[in-house]
Amino acid sequence: MTSFDPTIPSSLGPPRVGIVGVGNIGGAMAARLRSCGFTVAVHDIDHQAEARAVSLGAMACATPAGLAMSCDVLIVAVVDGPQTESVLFGHHGAAAALAPGSLVMLCPTISPGDVERFTTRLDALGLEWMDAPTSGGPIRVREGHMSLMLACAADVQARHRALLSVLSNRVMYVGERAGDGARTKLVNNLLATINLAGTAEVLALAERLGLDMGRTLEVIDQSSGQNWIGSERMKRLLRGDTQARARTALLAKDSGLALDAARSVGFGVPLGGQAAALFALACAQGLVDEDDASLLTWMRQSRG
């Protein structure tokens, strides 16, 4: 096991980390931290996900509040705003149980308004916070190679630089304003939605034109149409790998939040709107829990 770097100044040693939500991303974060010698506590309503983290040496806690009492840093890695609010401020919520000065990392993709509301309440409790949405699948997270879009006070970032460096070699500091991490993630994910929808559409068209989709994707990867999410997702699907690593519902949710953010500043996003509508329609027709690469399968079947 690789140890936390003791050469990084810290009067207390490695922080004790708690993670609420140990699905694909939170579970991979738990695995990364355990492999680097951190003490990790976890809580998840999915007992199988929780058990996987425990098998790596994490300690399970019955409630977010119970977890908060055994950690210095709380990582929230649930799905959406309502779940985040429940984890922090609901019945047995973590926020009131954290010691003053503890850090809360908000990693879900949620609305900037929700981030602003939650961080205001955390400030009132004397807690530090990071608006810290992530990008990258479970493999990149386990390797410490995920992208971390970080908004927080500069001194908070400095105090926790060692932990951040373990979690990610791609920490992108976007400023101090609460919600700017979320805003950056929503802009990114709207483009991801556009790129993935576009790649699925052109591959379905290629097949209809009598082309081999795999060979066509190889050409795209070496040409001006290349984009990471389209290439990564479609290669997996064309190999027959349909495991749901990133559910279709997630990009549908994220692109909807991005459209809300655009409307809030009076900015039209016609391409984003069309791509978001495609994901919403795919979900309505049964792809909610399928991998988002399944958009190609749906397009092949549904396009006349």
Secondary structure, 3 states (H helix, E strand, C coil): CCCCCCCCCCCCCCCCEEEECCCHHHHHHHHHHHHCCCCEEEECCCHHHHHHHHHCCCEECCCHHHHHCCCCEEEECCCCHHHHHHHHHCCCCCHHHCCCCCEEEECCCCCHHHHHHHHHHHHHCCCEEEECCEECCHHHHHCCECEEEEECCHHHHHHCHHHHHHHECEEEEEECCCCHHHHHHHHHHHHHHHHHHHHHHHHHHHHHCCCCHHHHHHHHHCCCCCCHHHHHHHHHHHCCCCCCCCEHHHHHHHHHHHHHHHHHCCCCCHHHHHHHHHHHHHHHHHHCCCECCHHHHHHHHHCC
